[in-house]
Amino acid sequence: MRAALYLSAGNVIVDDVPDASLSQPTDAVVRVLRSCVCGSDLWSYRGVINRAERSRLGHEFIGLVEEVGSEVSTLRVGDLVVAPFMWSDNTCPACVDGIQSSCSNGGTFGAPGTDGGQGEAVRVPQADGTLVAVPGGVSGVDESLYAALLATSDVMATGLHGAVLAGVTEGSAVAVIGDGAVGLCAVLGAKAILGAERIFLMSRHEDRAAIGRSFGATDVIAERGDEGIAAVRERTGGLGVRHVVEAVGTPESWSMAVGMAREGGSIGAVGIPHTAPNLPLFQPLSHHLSLNLGIAPVRRYLPDLVSRITAGTLDPGSVFDTTLPLADVAQGYAAMSARESIKVMLK
């Protein structure tokens, strides 16, 4: 089968790899219908972190169940499924607590020795605990919903998780730092699911800001750093906001999050800190800030998100502004790295 492979920084190819196949009785094989490039994939593409040569790429996909192991009981061949970016058994103590991203039997697609989502098929470990079947299956779900369903495999659930960690509730005012797909989905989750009333989106890119507004952002602020903090505080009577979603993971974004949070506020952080921010603790301590951070347990949110999408009440699909065939995945990486595309979907 064909799959996207990493060669070196700035160099991604599609090449033949062994066909996905069952390895354990709890596995399933999923034929990929849609996959995508994630912002976190760009860290290795840009040379910030290292990957092994010819390692598989991608961790977000939807597809059709093609084969199931002997111990898989909740899935059938032909099911249309969404895969969270990490697999989990959904039964260990962490999973029961709703933290499937810390599953004791879990892992991440595209890690060494695993299939990546940017390929024609994927072996899914712990299939019963990982995959969520879409009601109606492929015959009952219009293809126009594929983009929205694909978004739930990572960015929609991750953005929502950031808003949940920030404590967003009905009528809240929240600031979202980061106008990538995760930040935009944080806006959508804060508005459409949690009921936020006022949402500040930090964005200086009009294409991204336009999606943010359509998702519920009431204020778009282009300034960065101290100027961005001052702009949020000016629009809140000097108080700042009680809830901040940090969706970037850099020292600069953390500094902004702390600076614009009001006294006693909460920061929900889902940006992966690949550049190793060193967070000074005195300022959050002195301002009584609650810091909540974690890799999103996508599996926890998937059933509800899938239900909302198929019911027509939620649509994060517009975060995909470019669609390419798998063969052109290198073009997708280049476009996202150059910020010419928000998020690339692969067919």
Phi, psi and chi 1 to 4 in degrees:
 res  aa     phi    psi   chi1   chi2   chi3   chi4
   1 MET       -  167.2   70.1  178.6 -167.2      -
   2 ARG  -100.6  143.1  -54.5  -75.3  -77.1  175.0
   3 ALA  -153.8  154.5      -      -      -      -
   4 ALA   -78.0  134.9      -      -      -      -
   5 LEU  -128.9  146.1  -56.7  175.2      -      -
   6 TYR   -91.2  129.3  172.8   84.5      -      -
   7 LEU  -104.9  -49.4  -68.6 -173.5      -      -
   8 SER  -166.0  174.0   60.3      -      -      -
   9 ALA   -54.9  126.6      -      -      -      -
  10 GLY    78.8    8.2      -      -      -      -
  11 ASN  -134.2  101.7 -166.9    3.1      -      -
  12 VAL  -121.7  136.8  170.5      -      -      -
  13 ILE  -131.4  167.7   64.8  167.2      -      -
  14 VAL  -113.7  128.4  174.9      -      -      -
  15 ASP  -147.8  170.5 -156.7   -4.2      -      -
  16 ASP   -73.8  137.4  -68.0  -33.1      -      -
  17 VAL  -136.4  165.3  -61.9      -      -      -
  18 PRO   -58.6  143.8  -25.5   34.7      -      -
  19 ASP   -59.5  142.5  -70.9  -18.8      -      -
  20 ALA   -63.3  137.3      -      -      -      -
  21 SER  -150.8  160.6   59.8      -      -      -
  22 LEU   -66.1  137.2  -60.5  176.8      -      -
  23 SER  -118.9  -36.2  174.8      -      -      -
  24 GLN  -124.2  156.0  -59.5  -65.1  -35.0      -
  25 PRO   -65.8  -13.0   20.8  -32.0      -      -
  26 THR   -95.0    5.7   51.4      -      -      -
  27 ASP   -84.4  161.4  -69.2  -12.8      -      -
  28 ALA  -135.4  154.3      -      -      -      -
  29 VAL  -108.6  127.0  172.5      -      -      -
  30 VAL  -115.9  125.9  174.1      -      -      -
  31 ARG   -82.2  119.8  178.2   66.7   52.7 -178.6
  32 VAL   -75.5  128.7  176.0      -      -      -
  33 LEU   -95.8  -43.3  -67.4  176.6      -      -
  34 ARG  -140.9  140.6  -62.8  -71.2 -172.9  -83.7
  35 SER  -137.4 -173.9 -177.4      -      -      -
  36 CYS  -163.4  169.4   54.2      -      -      -
  37 VAL   -98.8  132.5  179.8      -      -      -
  38 CYS  -101.1  151.2 -177.4      -      -      -
  39 GLY   -57.2  -33.5      -      -      -      -
  40 SER   -70.1  -22.7   63.0      -      -      -
  41 ASP   -64.4  -24.8  -66.7  -32.6      -      -
  42 LEU   -73.5  -18.7  -61.2  179.6      -      -
  43 TRP   -62.6  -41.7  -67.7  108.3      -      -
  44 SER   -75.8  -37.3   57.1      -      -      -
  45 TYR   -59.1  -35.4 -176.5   78.6      -      -
  46 ARG   -88.4   -1.8  -67.9  168.0  173.2  161.7
  47 GLY    82.8   12.6      -      -      -      -
  48 VAL   -74.0  -39.4  176.3      -      -      -
  49 ILE  -123.2  160.1   61.8  172.7      -      -
  50 ASN  -101.3  142.9  -64.4  -41.5      -      -
  51 ARG  -125.5  154.7  -67.4 -176.7   68.1  103.2
  52 ALA   -70.0  143.5      -      -      -      -
  53 GLU   -60.2  137.0 -175.0  176.7  -15.5      -
  54 ARG    66.0   22.8  -68.9 -173.1   65.7   83.4
  55 SER   -74.9  150.8   59.6      -      -      -
  56 ARG   -71.5  155.3  -52.4  -73.7 -176.8   87.1
  57 LEU  -122.5  152.7  -68.0  168.8      -      -
  58 GLY    96.1  144.0      -      -      -      -
  59 HIS  -143.1   12.6   50.4 -100.3      -      -
  60 GLU  -126.2  124.8  -56.7  156.3  -81.9      -
  61 PHE  -164.3  155.5   60.9   96.1      -      -
  62 ILE  -124.7  155.5   63.7  171.8      -      -
  63 GLY  -175.3 -169.6      -      -      -      -
  64 LEU  -107.4  132.9  -63.6  178.0      -      -
  65 VAL   -67.5  123.2  175.2      -      -      -
  66 GLU  -104.9  -26.6 -160.4  165.8   68.6      -
  67 GLU  -159.7  144.7 -167.4  174.6   -1.0      -
  68 VAL  -129.5  148.3  -64.8      -      -      -
  69 GLY   -74.5  168.4      -      -      -      -
  70 SER   -66.5  -21.8   59.8      -      -      -
  71 GLU  -100.8    5.3  -65.4 -178.5   13.0      -
  72 VAL   -83.9  124.0  175.1      -      -      -
  73 SER  -118.7  -15.8   61.0      -      -      -
  74 THR  -103.8   -2.8   63.0      -      -      -
  75 LEU  -124.7  151.0  -59.3  164.4      -      -
  76 ARG  -128.5  152.9  -64.9  179.4  -63.9  178.3
  77 VAL   -56.8  131.4  171.5      -      -      -
  78 GLY   100.4  -12.8      -      -      -      -
  79 ASP   -62.7  139.3  -79.8  -11.2      -      -
  80 LEU   -86.4  124.1  173.3   63.9      -      -
  81 VAL  -131.5  153.3  -67.7      -      -      -
  82 VAL  -109.0  135.1 -179.7      -      -      -
  83 ALA  -109.7  124.8      -      -      -      -
  84 PRO   -66.0  160.4   20.7  -26.6      -      -
  85 PHE   -71.2  -11.9   65.1   82.4      -      -
  86 MET  -124.5  140.6  -59.4 -178.2   74.0      -
  87 TRP   -89.6  156.4   68.5   80.2      -      -
  88 SER  -156.0  155.7   59.9      -      -      -
  89 ASP   -81.2  -18.7   59.4   23.8      -      -
  90 ASN    63.8   18.9 -145.8   26.4      -      -
  91 THR  -130.3  -15.9   59.1      -      -      -
  92 CYS   -71.4  167.7   77.1      -      -      -
  93 PRO   -55.1  -41.0  -30.0   37.4      -      -
  94 ALA   -64.4  -42.3      -      -      -      -
  95 CYS   -64.0  -42.8  -72.4      -      -      -
  96 VAL   -61.0  -32.0  170.9      -      -      -
  97 ASP   -80.8    1.8  -72.7  -17.1      -      -
  98 GLY    83.6   20.8      -      -      -      -
  99 ILE  -119.2   62.3  -44.6  174.2      -      -
 100 GLN   -63.0  -20.4  -70.7   90.3  -21.7      -
 101 SER   -72.1   -6.7   49.6      -      -      -
 102 SER  -113.7   21.2  -65.5      -      -      -
 103 CYS   -56.5  136.1  176.8      -      -      -
 104 SER   -69.4  -15.6   56.7      -      -      -
 105 ASN  -118.3   24.9  -66.6  -56.3      -      -
 106 GLY   -99.9 -179.2      -      -      -      -
 107 GLY  -175.5 -179.4      -      -      -      -
 108 THR  -120.8  134.2  -55.5      -      -      -
 109 PHE   -63.0  139.7  -64.3  104.8      -      -
 110 GLY    88.4   -3.7      -      -      -      -
 111 ALA   -72.6  162.6      -      -      -      -
 112 PRO   -51.9  130.6  -28.4   36.2      -      -
 113 GLY    85.2    4.6      -      -      -      -
 114 THR  -121.7  160.9   69.6      -      -      -
 115 ASP   -75.2  150.6  -67.2  -32.8      -      -
 116 GLY  -102.7  156.0      -      -      -      -
 117 GLY   -67.3  -23.8      -      -      -      -
 118 GLN   -86.9   68.2  -64.9  164.8   19.7      -
 119 GLY  -159.3  174.0      -      -      -      -
 120 GLU   -74.7  -25.8  -67.6  179.2  -30.1      -
 121 ALA  -154.7  158.7      -      -      -      -
 122 VAL  -138.4  133.2  176.8      -      -      -
 123 ARG   -81.0  123.2  177.7 -178.7   75.5   88.1
 124 VAL  -107.3  108.8  178.5      -      -      -
 125 PRO   -69.4  158.0  -17.3   31.2      -      -
 126 GLN    48.3   51.8  -55.9  -67.8  -19.8      -
 127 ALA   -60.6  -41.5      -      -      -      -
 128 ASP   -60.1  -38.5  -84.5  -25.6      -      -
 129 GLY   -87.0   -8.6      -      -      -      -
 130 THR  -107.5  -55.0  -58.7      -      -      -
 131 LEU   -79.7  143.0  -61.8  172.1      -      -
 132 VAL  -117.4  118.9  172.4      -      -      -
 133 ALA   -75.8  139.4      -      -      -      -
 134 VAL   -88.0  123.8 -179.7      -      -      -
 135 PRO   -55.1  135.9  -24.4   34.1      -      -
 136 GLY    94.8  -21.7      -      -      -      -
 137 GLY    64.5 -173.1      -      -      -      -
 138 VAL   -64.9  -29.2   68.6      -      -      -
 139 SER   -78.4  -21.9   62.0      -      -      -
 140 GLY  -104.0   -0.2      -      -      -      -
 141 VAL  -117.3  123.0  174.2      -      -      -
 142 ASP   -66.5  140.3 -166.9  -80.1      -      -
 143 GLU   -59.8  -21.8 -166.4  171.6  -39.6      -
 144 SER   -64.5  -17.4   63.6      -      -      -
 145 LEU   -88.7   -6.2  -65.7 -178.5      -      -
 146 TYR   -59.6  -40.8  -76.3    2.2      -      -
 147 ALA   -62.1  -44.8      -      -      -      -
 148 ALA   -63.5  -43.6      -      -      -      -
 149 LEU   -63.6  -41.4  -69.0  169.2      -      -
 150 LEU   -61.3  -37.6  177.9   60.9      -      -
 151 ALA   -61.0  -28.4      -      -      -      -
 152 THR   -72.0  -16.6   66.4      -      -      -
 153 SER   -68.4  -17.0   67.0      -      -      -
 154 ASP  -153.8  -73.7 -175.5  -13.5      -      -
 155 VAL   -64.9  -38.6  -67.0      -      -      -
 156 MET   -66.2  -46.3 -176.7   62.6 -127.8      -
 157 ALA   -67.7  -37.4      -      -      -      -
 158 THR   -68.5  -43.4  -62.9      -      -      -
 159 GLY   -61.6  -44.2      -      -      -      -
 160 LEU   -61.4  -41.4  173.6   60.6      -      -
 161 HIS   -61.2  -39.3 -172.4   56.0      -      -
 162 GLY   -60.1  -41.4      -      -      -      -
 163 ALA   -68.5  -37.4      -      -      -      -
 164 VAL   -64.1  -45.5  169.9      -      -      -
 165 LEU   -61.5  -32.7  -69.6  176.6      -      -
 166 ALA   -77.1   -6.4      -      -      -      -
 167 GLY    80.6   21.8      -      -      -      -
 168 VAL   -63.8  132.5  175.5      -      -      -
 169 THR  -135.1  179.4   56.7      -      -      -
 170 GLU   -53.5  126.7 -170.0   79.2   27.2      -
 171 GLY    83.9    4.9      -      -      -      -
 172 SER   -70.4  158.6  -67.4      -      -      -
 173 ALA  -109.1  130.2      -      -      -      -
 174 VAL  -139.6  145.0   54.5      -      -      -
 175 ALA  -110.3  138.0      -      -      -      -
 176 VAL  -116.5  120.0  175.7      -      -      -
 177 ILE  -101.9  114.4  -59.7  173.1      -      -
 178 GLY   120.6  120.7      -      -      -      -
 179 ASP  -112.1   23.5   62.5   -4.0      -      -
 180 GLY   -77.2 -172.1      -      -      -      -
 181 ALA   -60.3  -37.8      -      -      -      -
 182 VAL   -66.7  -46.5  170.4      -      -      -
 183 GLY   -61.5  -42.1      -      -      -      -
 184 LEU   -63.7  -40.0  -65.7  173.2      -      -
 185 CYS   -70.9  -26.1  -73.2      -      -      -
 186 ALA   -64.3  -39.0      -      -      -      -
 187 VAL   -60.5  -48.2  171.2      -      -      -
 188 LEU   -63.5  -43.8 -178.5   58.0      -      -
 189 GLY   -64.9  -41.7      -      -      -      -
 190 ALA   -62.7  -38.1      -      -      -      -
 191 LYS   -82.9  -57.9  176.9   64.6  174.6 -179.0
 192 ALA   -77.3  -27.9      -      -      -      -
 193 ILE  -106.9  -42.4  -62.7  176.5      -      -
 194 LEU   -97.2  -14.7  -59.0  178.3      -      -
 195 GLY    84.5   26.3      -      -      -      -
 196 ALA   -60.9  146.7      -      -      -      -
 197 GLU   -97.3  -39.8 -177.5  174.6  -42.7      -
 198 ARG  -127.9  128.5 -168.0  173.3 -171.6 -172.5
 199 ILE  -130.4  119.0  -57.8  173.3      -      -
 200 PHE   -93.8  120.9  -62.5   86.7      -      -
 201 LEU  -108.5  121.9  173.0   63.4      -      -
 202 MET   -84.0  107.3  -46.9  -55.6  -68.4      -
 203 SER  -155.0  137.7  176.2      -      -      -
 204 ARG  -119.7   15.5   57.7  175.3   57.8  175.4
 205 HIS  -116.6  117.3  -56.8   91.0      -      -
 206 GLU   -64.6  -34.2 -174.7   48.1   44.5      -
 207 ASP   -64.5  -39.9   56.4  -19.6      -      -
 208 ARG   -72.6  -41.1  -62.9  163.0 -173.3 -104.6
 209 ALA   -61.4  -36.3      -      -      -      -
 210 ALA   -63.6  -41.7      -      -      -      -
 211 ILE   -65.9  -40.7  -65.7  174.4      -      -
 212 GLY   -58.4  -42.5      -      -      -      -
 213 ARG   -64.3  -41.4  -68.2 -172.6 -173.5   95.9
 214 SER   -66.1  -25.4   72.8      -      -      -
 215 PHE   -84.5  -12.5  -78.4  178.1      -      -
 216 GLY   127.6    2.3      -      -      -      -
 217 ALA   -66.1  129.9      -      -      -      -
 218 THR   -95.5  -25.7   55.8      -      -      -
 219 ASP  -134.4  126.5  -59.6   71.4      -      -
 220 VAL  -111.7  125.1  174.6      -      -      -
 221 ILE  -119.5  120.9  -64.8  176.8      -      -
 222 ALA   -87.0  -21.1      -      -      -      -
 223 GLU   -68.4  152.5  -68.2   83.7   -1.8      -
 224 ARG  -118.0  170.1  -59.4  -80.4 -180.0   88.5
 225 GLY    58.1 -140.7      -      -      -      -
 226 ASP   -60.7  -34.2  -70.0  -19.0      -      -
 227 GLU   -66.7  -38.3  -69.3   76.8   15.4      -
 228 GLY   -65.9  -42.4      -      -      -      -
 229 ILE   -59.7  -45.8  -65.4  169.4      -      -
 230 ALA   -63.0  -37.2      -      -      -      -
 231 ALA   -65.7  -41.2      -      -      -      -
 232 VAL   -66.5  -43.9  170.9      -      -      -
 233 ARG   -66.1  -36.4  -71.0 -167.4  169.1  -87.6
 234 GLU   -62.5  -38.3  179.9 -178.4   -5.0      -
 235 ARG   -81.7   -3.3  -62.0 -169.4 -168.6 -166.9
 236 THR  -121.2   27.2   56.0      -      -      -
 237 GLY    64.1   27.4      -      -      -      -
 238 GLY    86.2   -5.7      -      -      -      -
 239 LEU   -81.0  -34.2  -67.0  174.2      -      -
 240 GLY    86.6 -176.8      -      -      -      -
 241 VAL  -108.0  149.1  -70.5      -      -      -
 242 ARG   -76.6  -22.1 -166.2  176.1  -61.9  -79.5
 243 HIS  -130.5  128.9  -47.2  -80.0      -      -
 244 VAL  -130.4  131.1 -177.6      -      -      -
 245 VAL  -103.9  121.8  178.0      -      -      -
 246 GLU  -101.5  111.2 -166.3  -71.4  -53.0      -
 247 ALA  -121.8   29.8      -      -      -      -
 248 VAL  -122.4  -56.8 -178.0      -      -      -
 249 GLY    97.7   14.3      -      -      -      -
 250 THR  -102.2  161.5   62.6      -      -      -
 251 PRO   -56.7  -37.4  -25.7   35.0      -      -
 252 GLU   -65.6  -42.1  -65.3   77.8   12.9      -
 253 SER   -68.9  -36.2   62.2      -      -      -
 254 TRP   -64.0  -40.9  -96.9  103.8      -      -
 255 SER   -62.0  -40.0  178.1      -      -      -
 256 MET   -65.6  -42.3  -72.8 -179.4   64.4      -
 257 ALA   -59.7  -47.3      -      -      -      -
 258 VAL   -64.8  -39.1  172.0      -      -      -
 259 GLY   -70.1  -29.3      -      -      -      -
 260 MET   -99.7   -3.0   65.3  179.9   60.0      -
 261 ALA   -77.0  136.1      -      -      -      -
 262 ARG   -76.8  169.4   65.3 -179.9  -68.8  169.9
 263 GLU   -55.3  130.3  -61.0  -64.9  -41.9      -
 264 GLY    75.6   12.8      -      -      -      -
 265 GLY   -77.9  176.8      -      -      -      -
 266 SER  -128.0  139.1  -63.0      -      -      -
 267 ILE  -113.9  125.1  -62.7  173.0      -      -
 268 GLY  -106.3  115.3      -      -      -      -
 269 ALA  -113.2  123.5      -      -      -      -
 270 VAL  -126.2    0.0  -71.5      -      -      -
 271 GLY   -70.9  128.1      -      -      -      -
 272 ILE   -75.2  122.8  -55.5  -63.6      -      -
 273 PRO   -83.3   63.9   31.6  -35.0      -      -
 274 HIS   -64.1  -25.9  -74.5  -59.1      -      -
 275 THR   -92.9   15.4   53.8      -      -      -
 276 ALA    53.1   65.3      -      -      -      -
 277 PRO   -65.7  139.4   25.9  -34.3      -      -
 278 ASN  -102.0  102.2  -63.9  -49.8      -      -
 279 LEU   -82.2  115.4  179.4   64.6      -      -
 280 PRO   -66.6  129.5  -14.8   29.1      -      -
 281 LEU   -91.7  -15.8  -68.7  178.3      -      -
 282 PHE   -65.4  -41.6 -177.1   76.6      -      -
 283 GLN   -64.5  -48.2 -169.7  175.3    2.5      -
 284 PRO   -60.0  -37.4  -23.3   33.0      -      -
 285 LEU   -63.4  -46.2  174.6   71.7      -      -
 286 SER   -71.8  -21.7   63.0      -      -      -
 287 HIS  -105.1   12.7  -67.2  -72.0      -      -
 288 HIS    56.8   39.7  -64.8  -95.1      -      -
 289 LEU   -84.5  143.1  -58.3 -175.9      -      -
 290 SER   -97.5  125.9  -63.1      -      -      -
 291 LEU  -109.3  116.5  -51.2 -178.4      -      -
 292 ASN  -124.4  123.1  -58.5  -66.1      -      -
 293 LEU  -145.3  152.0   54.3  160.4      -      -
 294 GLY   172.4  153.1      -      -      -      -
 295 ILE   -69.1  128.9  -63.5  172.5      -      -
 296 ALA   -61.2  128.6      -      -      -      -
 297 PRO   -81.5   78.6   30.0  -31.8      -      -
 298 VAL   -55.4  -40.0  172.8      -      -      -
 299 ARG   -57.3  -30.9  179.8   60.6  178.3   78.8
 300 ARG   -62.7  -36.4  165.4  177.5  151.7 -167.1
 301 TYR   -93.6  -18.6  -63.0  105.4      -      -
 302 LEU   -57.2  -49.6  -94.2 -175.7      -      -
 303 PRO   -55.5  -43.9  -27.1   37.0      -      -
 304 ASP   -67.1  -43.0  177.7   61.9      -      -
 305 LEU   -64.6  -44.5  -66.6  176.1      -      -
 306 VAL   -61.3  -41.2  168.1      -      -      -
 307 SER   -62.1  -42.8  176.9      -      -      -
 308 ARG   -64.9  -39.5  -70.2  173.3 -174.9  -93.4
 309 ILE   -67.2  -47.2  -72.2  168.9      -      -
 310 THR   -68.9  -23.6   55.6      -      -      -
 311 ALA   -82.4   -9.7      -      -      -      -
 312 GLY    84.0   16.4      -      -      -      -
 313 THR  -103.4   -1.6   61.2      -      -      -
 314 LEU  -147.2  134.6 -176.7   73.9      -      -
 315 ASP  -147.5   92.2 -175.3    4.4      -      -
 316 PRO   -87.5    8.1   32.1  -33.3      -      -
 317 GLY   -62.9  -21.6      -      -      -      -
 318 SER   -72.6   -4.9   56.7      -      -      -
 319 VAL   -66.9  -19.1  -64.0      -      -      -
 320 PHE   -88.1  109.7  -63.8  103.8      -      -
 321 ASP  -108.2    0.8   59.0  -15.0      -      -
 322 THR  -142.0  134.9  -56.8      -      -      -
 323 THR  -125.5  129.9  -59.3      -      -      -
 324 LEU  -135.3  156.3  -64.3  170.4      -      -
 325 PRO   -72.6  155.5   26.0  -33.4      -      -
 326 LEU   -52.5  -35.8  175.5   63.3      -      -
 327 ALA   -60.1  -24.3      -      -      -      -
 328 ASP  -102.5   25.8  -66.9  -21.6      -      -
 329 VAL   -59.1  -34.3   66.0      -      -      -
 330 ALA   -60.8  -37.0      -      -      -      -
 331 GLN   -63.5  -37.1 -179.8 -177.7  -26.2      -
 332 GLY   -65.5  -43.5      -      -      -      -
 333 TYR   -60.4  -45.2  -86.7   80.7      -      -
 334 ALA   -63.0  -40.5      -      -      -      -
 335 ALA   -65.6  -42.6      -      -      -      -
 336 MET   -70.7  -38.4  -75.1 -176.5   60.1      -
 337 SER   -63.3  -34.6 -176.9      -      -      -
 338 ALA   -86.1    4.3      -      -      -      -
 339 ARG    58.7   30.5  -63.0 -173.0   71.8   86.9
 340 GLU   -88.1  -12.1  -64.8  169.9   -6.1      -
 341 SER  -140.3  143.6  175.6      -      -      -
 342 ILE   -75.6  -51.8  -60.5  170.4      -      -
 343 LYS  -155.8  133.7 -167.0  166.8  179.4   65.4
 344 VAL  -101.9  127.2  172.7      -      -      -
 345 MET   -98.3  140.5 -179.4  165.3   62.6      -
 346 LEU  -112.2  134.1  -57.9  170.8      -      -
 347 LYS  -106.4      -  -63.8 -179.1   68.0  173.2
